[in-house]
Amino acid sequence: MGIQCMLVLPGRTAERKLRRACQQGNSEEVRGLLAAGCEPAATDEAFERTALHWAALSGDVEVGELLFTHPSTISLFDAQDLSNFTALHIAAERGHTGFIELLIRHRADPLLRTSAGNTPLHYAAFNNHIEAAQFILNTSISNSQDLDLEFDVTLSNMRNNDRQTPIELAQSRGHLLLASRLEDILEDFVRPIIEHNEMLASHGLLVVNHRIQSAYLESINQTIAENVASRPLAPCDRRGLRGFETSPWGTKPAAAQQLRDRIQEHRGIQIHRLQPNYTDFNRPVR
């Protein structure tokens, strides 16, 4: 991954001068060039980047605001370059939180991917930009809630071409504080839902939020599989697990419970139980 190598082309045209002024954060020159009729949507020959891409390099919010006063820039918030970088990817890579806020305010998509499969959050995590990473993750969660979409709390849907989530990427780089902060955000998102369900369960009722159910089931089954792989059971235990099969919910309930009990007995591992049988007041019980 790493910081992209930037090439400033000779300013032979007004558009090239505009891109250079954006990269340098020269708001006065940008204002003058826009007034003279320069086109922000024009791309450079090397990277196919617009003026907004180059402004993201400097992170100058005033320059960004000036660009968004031009009619053509309104449609450029998600413009992608030769490697599918958007301005948001570049701002996240540089840690320009103010510019990130500006782009998202103008509807930039924080889930778009580069050719390497990286989201803006990957670049913020890779370069240890804690504030930028927190803002992007909070925005992704808020967007999903506003649109009533499911949000994968395991971030599995954000895996890049190397099969790494932003948190896993940060951990591999040694950015443990950033990884911890992102995990805290996810925990804060899930905690009220879990507490509400626990309160209902204490009264004999259980409502499962479908926004997190599938993600948690996948996470639990993955945890079981990893525990079995890393902490092998004794031969006598393995014989008791013959005929172990799978079902749409992952493992068959009896076999899954047997596996949980044996792992807990032999290794002292505590595994959270999330039952697939539930009552959902939003749909009929089947």
Beta strands, then each sheet from edge to edge (+ up, - down):
strand 1: 246-247
strand 2: 250-251
sheet 1: 1+ 2-
end
